[in-house]
Amino acid sequence: MIDNTKNEEILKASSIIKDGGIVVFPTETVYGIGTDALNNSAIEKLYNIKKRPHKKPISVLVSNFEMITKVAKEISDIEWKIIKNFFPGPLTIVLTKKESISNILTGGEATIGVRMPDNQIALKLIEYVGKPVATSSANISGERSGIDIENIKKTFVDKVDYYLEGKYNKTSIPSTVIKVKNGEIEILREGTITKKQIENLL
């Protein structure tokens, strides 16, 4: 349950993202660092803060199914079935991106990773922003994913515009990343959700 104080913090964080700022916030896996997925200068700022190579794409977080259609197209029946069964949750699915989505965000690829986090704070934040939030793990690229807000603050200091605190989970691991190719499930990064779980669904 989100109390009034936390809700005010989420509202403030959402305003910062809508203005092109950078916010650190919790998900059900690791802390994320995110910004407006439709703002190219904000995305560039995110890459620079993380020291992330531009060839490595950044996924987006959504708060509802309709938001997925703002960034992706030609979503197959199999992809929708996976989405509707595993969202919200620790699963990122790689879909065909819409032409309107910047190549900066996707590392020049014609695809985009999409996830709906199973975390009340993250979902409310994205809902208040009103559009997908470009999000990567809150760490310097190549280093361990951020799970402790105090360590994250020491890493980024004032390069991040706002830190939205949430539950600290020592056992958190990043989401499973999958792609559907010719009707087959391809695991791009293994996480909590296994290939077998997805195949059993299908």
VEXZA-605543 format. One line per 2 residues: number of its first residue (from 0); for each residue x negated, y, z negated of C-alpha. Coordinates in steps of 0.05 Angstrom, whole numbers, plus 5000, padded with zeros to 4 digits. Layout:
<pts>
NUM = X:Y:Z | ...
</pts>
This chain:
<pts>
0 = 5000:5000:5000 | 4974:5069:5019
2 = 4984:5121:4965 | 4995:5195:4978
4 = 4922:5214:4964 | 4896:5162:5013
6 = 4948:5182:5064 | 4923:5254:5061
8 = 4852:5229:5073 | 4876:5189:5133
10 = 4912:5250:5161 | 4849:5291:5154
12 = 4807:5238:5188 | 4857:5233:5246
14 = 4854:5308:5257 | 4778:5304:5261
16 = 4781:5249:5312 | 4833:5287:5354
18 = 4785:5346:5353 | 4728:5303:5380
20 = 4696:5288:5314 | 4665:5223:5288
22 = 4695:5184:5230 | 4673:5122:5191
24 = 4732:5080:5167 | 4746:5009:5142
26 = 4773:4951:5183 | 4787:4880:5159
28 = 4718:4859:5183 | 4664:4913:5177
30 = 4666:4988:5172 | 4676:5021:5240
32 = 4651:5087:5267 | 4698:5117:5316
34 = 4724:5175:5357 | 4775:5194:5411
36 = 4770:5141:5466 | 4794:5191:5518
38 = 4743:5246:5502 | 4678:5236:5540
40 = 4637:5285:5500 | 4660:5252:5435
42 = 4641:5184:5464 | 4572:5210:5482
44 = 4564:5236:5411 | 4582:5167:5385
46 = 4530:5133:5429 | 4477:5183:5406
48 = 4492:5175:5332 | 4488:5100:5336
50 = 4427:5103:5382 | 4466:5054:5425
52 = 4443:5040:5496 | 4493:5068:5546
54 = 4496:5002:5583 | 4528:4970:5521
56 = 4603:4984:5523 | 4644:5007:5463
58 = 4711:4974:5448 | 4775:5010:5429
60 = 4822:4999:5370 | 4897:5005:5379
62 = 4956:5006:5330 | 5010:4978:5375
64 = 5019:4938:5439 | 5041:4998:5481
66 = 4974:5031:5467 | 4938:4973:5501
68 = 4972:4992:5567 | 4940:5061:5562
70 = 4871:5032:5572 | 4882:4965:5607
72 = 4919:4940:5669 | 4937:4874:5703
74 = 4943:4839:5636 | 4959:4765:5649
76 = 5011:4723:5614 | 4955:4684:5579
78 = 4923:4749:5555 | 4989:4775:5528
80 = 5001:4709:5493 | 4933:4714:5458
82 = 4945:4787:5441 | 5014:4775:5411
84 = 4990:4716:5370 | 4924:4743:5344
86 = 4937:4818:5339 | 4929:4849:5288
88 = 4867:4810:5269 | 4792:4800:5279
90 = 4796:4787:5353 | 4772:4832:5410
92 = 4797:4814:5479 | 4762:4840:5542
94 = 4813:4865:5593 | 4811:4900:5661
96 = 4806:4974:5648 | 4849:5028:5679
98 = 4813:5075:5728 | 4828:5133:5682
100 = 4783:5104:5628 | 4713:5132:5629
102 = 4655:5089:5652 | 4615:5121:5595
104 = 4659:5082:5546 | 4654:5016:5583
106 = 4580:5018:5601 | 4597:5021:5674
108 = 4637:4957:5671 | 4707:4948:5700
110 = 4731:4918:5634 | 4746:4943:5564
112 = 4747:4909:5496 | 4811:4919:5457
114 = 4828:4902:5385 | 4883:4915:5334
116 = 4852:4914:5264 | 4889:4879:5208
118 = 4876:4936:5159 | 4929:4986:5135
120 = 4881:5045:5132 | 4854:5033:5203
122 = 4923:5022:5233 | 4951:5085:5200
124 = 4891:5125:5224 | 4900:5102:5296
126 = 4975:5114:5291 | 4963:5186:5268
128 = 4911:5197:5324 | 4965:5174:5372
130 = 4917:5141:5422 | 4862:5088:5424
132 = 4801:5100:5381 | 4733:5082:5410
134 = 4700:5043:5354 | 4636:5006:5341
136 = 4608:4977:5276 | 4582:5031:5229
138 = 4507:5019:5238 | 4448:5039:5281
140 = 4450:4996:5343 | 4415:4930:5332
142 = 4416:4934:5256 | 4462:4897:5208
144 = 4536:4915:5211 | 4559:4966:5160
146 = 4598:4937:5101 | 4576:4983:5043
148 = 4600:5055:5049 | 4543:5082:5006
150 = 4490:5051:5052 | 4528:5076:5113
152 = 4527:5147:5085 | 4452:5141:5075
154 = 4444:5118:5147 | 4486:5173:5181
156 = 4487:5228:5128 | 4519:5291:5160
158 = 4519:5263:5231 | 4587:5235:5214
160 = 4643:5286:5205 | 4684:5245:5154
162 = 4678:5182:5113 | 4744:5146:5100
164 = 4732:5095:5045 | 4767:5028:5038
166 = 4757:4958:5011 | 4685:4933:5009
168 = 4679:4860:5030 | 4611:4828:5025
170 = 4631:4768:5068 | 4656:4810:5127
172 = 4633:4791:5196 | 4649:4825:5263
174 = 4708:4804:5305 | 4708:4746:5354
176 = 4702:4774:5425 | 4735:4736:5482
178 = 4749:4741:5556 | 4798:4702:5598
180 = 4768:4681:5664 | 4808:4638:5714
182 = 4853:4617:5657 | 4795:4594:5614
184 = 4773:4624:5547 | 4702:4650:5546
186 = 4672:4667:5478 | 4627:4728:5483
188 = 4615:4734:5408 | 4637:4684:5356
190 = 4669:4709:5293 | 4724:4687:5246
192 = 4772:4663:5300 | 4746:4602:5337
194 = 4753:4581:5410 | 4791:4519:5385
196 = 4843:4562:5350 | 4856:4600:5414
198 = 4857:4538:5458 | 4906:4505:5409
200 = 4953:4564:5418 | 4950:4557:5494
</pts>
